[in-house]
Amino acid sequence: MDLSDTTYKYGVVATPTVSISGTTLKTYDGTGVELTATSSVEKVTANSTDYAIQYTYQWSKSDGSNYTNIENATNKTFTTDAGVDASGTYKCTVKTGNVEISDTATVTITKADPTVTAPTAKTLTYNGSAQELVAAGTATGGTMQYALGTNGTSAPTSDWGTSIPTAINAGTYYVWYKVVGGDNHLNTEAACVTATIGKKAATVTADAKTKTYGEADPELTAKVTGTVGEEKLNYALARVEGDNAGEYPITVTLGENPNYDVT
């Protein structure tokens, strides 16, 4: 029964209002906001009999200027879409007979923090080839990006990308990462992982040489182990000075070998 019927048949006059309830401010969690329209008059009493009032409902959303009806949103309870773009002002128009009432509610869905698993530094040793410096991080709600920095305190301002940074030479590297949030998630602050490519172990062992007194010294040579491919180590060989018959140690003097730990 609608209010027109009760007024006509029983002389009962009621002036209902409608109010919308629900949590209108939330952080994105993959679900929408549930709104409920409630009338102040759910029933009238005439001749000691309660008569339930029948209402129809239509939900609409404002575009800033006008309200547009939402398809199939015709129940007293309505759930918005889940995303941040569902934020806005909603109206529920309630009718019973020739009575029409409405109320509005402004819904705000804010961006959530993404779920982030940070990249981790790999244990690396120089091998002559480019190596990824970290094991990839993961992000739910955004895209993980990386950049190589010059230190561990100031994030790079350019050259960010989704590829994991690589390096060839032994040394310390500062791998910065951040998450660029999607439509419903925030960006994260950049953070740094320090990665190291260790020097490769190598050895230089002088070869023993012989000569007869009075002869010129033979060419000094050494056995080198541990180098990559055809790479050469920087070292020098020399024997202790002396011309008389006897034993003279051959010494190995190492130069700069930035990718090798030479013994």
Secondary structure, 3 states (H helix, E strand, C coil): CCHHHHHHHHCCCCCCCEEEECCCEEECCCCCCEEEEEECCCEEEECCEEEECCCEEEEEEECCCCEEECCCCCCCEEECCCCHHHCEEEEEEEEECCEEEEEEEEEEEECECCEEECCEECEEECCCCCEECEECCEEECEEEEEEEECCCCCCCCCCCECCCCEECCCEEEEEEEEEEECCCECCCCCEEEEEEEECEEEEEEECCCCCCCCCCCCCCCEEEECCCCCCCCCEEEEECCCCCCCCCCEEEEECCCCCEEEC
